[in-house]
């Protein structure tokens, strides 16, 4: 990542896997990360794994979307609230 891009990046804790964080493969998650950094916004760090190994993680992204947005007895907004509460209890920023 160029130094100018690093200086605009939000002040998030670095990952313990620098290659995963700094060597994304081209694709939608690399684009999302770049866009969030350009806006100096925080983003879920799991995106780095999705960008680093896009083929290996595409099923996980689809699974997550289906669980959070697919049909079910609990409304998607309540699912998001439960996830946000759980993340907060785990001291996770997303």
MIDREN-163409 format. One record per residue (C-alpha): x, y, z. Coordinates in steps of 0.1 Angstrom, whole numbers, padded with zeros to 4 digits, always signed. Example, Ala and Ser with C-alpha at 12.3 -4.5 7.8 and 13.67 -1.06 7.14 Angstrom:
2
+0123-0045+0078/+0137-0011+0071/
***
This chain:
94
+0000+0000+0000/+0014+0034-0009/+0024+0057+0020/-0002+0083+0010/-0029+0057+0013/-0016+0045+0047/-0017+0081+0060/-0054+0084+0050/-0063+0050+0065/-0083+0051+0097/-0064+0044+0129/-0075+0009+0134/-0055-0017+0153/-0032-0036+0130/-0039-0072+0123/-0016-0100+0134/-0013-0111+0098/+0004-0083+0079/+0004-0101+0045/-0033-0106+0048/-0038-0070+0057/-0015-0055+0031/-0016-0078+0001/-0052-0081-0011/-0060-0097-0044/-0081-0077-0070/-0118-0080-0063/-0148-0064-0046/-0134-0066-0011/-0101-0050-0021/-0122-0022-0037/-0143-0019-0005/-0112-0016+0017/-0097+0010-0006/-0129+0031-0006/-0132+0030+0032/-0096+0040+0036/-0100+0068+0012/-0129+0081+0034/-0108+0074+0065/-0137+0051+0077/-0134+0020+0099/-0145-0012+0084/-0147-0049+0094/-0112-0063+0093/-0125-0097+0081/-0127-0079+0047/-0089-0083+0046/-0093-0121+0047/-0120-0119+0021/-0097-0098-0001/-0066-0120+0005/-0083-0153-0003/-0114-0144-0024/-0121-0179-0037/-0117-0195-0003/-0139-0170+0015/-0167-0164-0010/-0189-0191+0006/-0185-0175+0040/-0196-0141+0026/-0227-0158+0010/-0234-0177+0042/-0232-0145+0063/-0256-0126+0040/-0281-0155+0040/-0280-0158+0078/-0284-0120+0083/-0308-0111+0055/-0325-0143+0044/-0360-0154+0054/-0364-0164+0090/-0385-0160+0121/-0364-0130+0133/-0364-0098+0113/-0331-0088+0097/-0329-0056+0118/-0332-0076+0150/-0305-0100+0137/-0282-0070+0132/-0290-0057+0167/-0281-0091+0182/-0249-0092+0161/-0240-0056+0172/-0246-0064+0209/-0226-0096+0207/-0197-0077+0190/-0199-0050+0216/-0197-0076+0244/-0167-0092+0226/-0150-0057+0223/-0152-0060+0185/-0156-0028+0166/-0182-0040+0141/
***
